[in-house]
């Protein structure tokens, strides 16, 4: 199953809002507050790579207060 970690830079005052709204997206399996340049990291799973890309582009990146994202796609079969 294709999956990715999406690292999110958002308005620090709106971190709770962003996490709460990410958790409404069924494919988002976890969403956590982190320290550093980025405020949130979430894990996303989908049935296909194309669906994963669609969720990240059309759902996650559309959440209000997100400034930028970085996607780390998991390589199946490694480790």
C-alpha positions as a printed Julia matrix, in Angstrom:
79×3 Matrix{Float64}:
   0.0    0.0    0.0
   1.57   3.33  -1.03
   2.3    5.66   1.86
   4.11   8.89   2.58
   5.05  11.19   5.4
   4.03  14.79   4.78
   6.02  17.38   6.71
   4.02  20.59   7.12
   5.06  24.18   7.79
   2.07  26.15   9.01
   1.24  29.22  11.06
   2.47  28.13  14.53
  -0.59  29.68  16.16
  -2.82  27.44  13.99
  -1.07  24.1   14.51
  -4.0   22.63  16.46
  -6.42  23.73  13.72
  -4.27  22.09  11.02
  -3.9   18.81  12.94
  -7.62  18.67  13.73
  -8.52  19.18  10.06
  -5.96  16.66   8.8
  -7.56  14.01  11.02
 -10.85  14.46   9.09
  -9.11  13.1    5.97
  -9.58   9.29   6.13
  -6.26   8.52   4.44
  -4.33  10.5    7.06
  -3.4    7.83   9.59
  -1.49  10.05  12.05
  -0.94  13.79  12.47
   1.42  15.08  15.15
   2.9   18.36  16.37
   6.71  18.43  16.1
   9.55  20.8   17.06
  11.76  22.46  14.46
  11.19  24.38  11.23
   8.09  22.31  10.49
   5.12  22.19  12.85
   3.27  19.01  11.79
   4.13  15.59  10.4
   1.44  13.22   9.14
   1.39   9.75   7.65
  -0.82   9.16   4.63
  -1.83   5.82   3.09
  -3.75   5.19  -0.14
  -4.66   2.29  -2.39
  -2.52   3.53  -5.31
   0.33   5.97  -5.88
  -1.96   8.12  -8.02
  -4.55   8.27  -5.22
  -1.81   9.18  -2.72
  -0.72  12.08  -4.93
  -4.33  13.23  -5.31
  -4.94  13.23  -1.54
  -1.78  15.21  -0.84
  -2.42  17.75  -3.59
  -6.2   18.13  -3.36
  -6.89  17.55   0.34
  -3.87  18.05   2.57
  -2.4   21.09   0.81
  -5.81  22.76   0.78
  -6.07  22.86   4.6
  -6.17  26.48   5.7
  -3.04  27.93   7.41
  -0.61  25.52   5.71
   2.31  27.51   4.31
   4.32  24.7    2.68
   4.73  20.92   2.66
   7.45  18.39   1.94
   6.45  14.85   0.99
   8.62  11.83   1.83
   7.3    8.84  -0.11
   7.93   5.46   1.55
   9.77   2.91  -0.62
   8.03  -0.46  -0.27
  10.26  -3.47   0.19
  13.15  -1.63   1.83
  14.31  -2.71   5.29
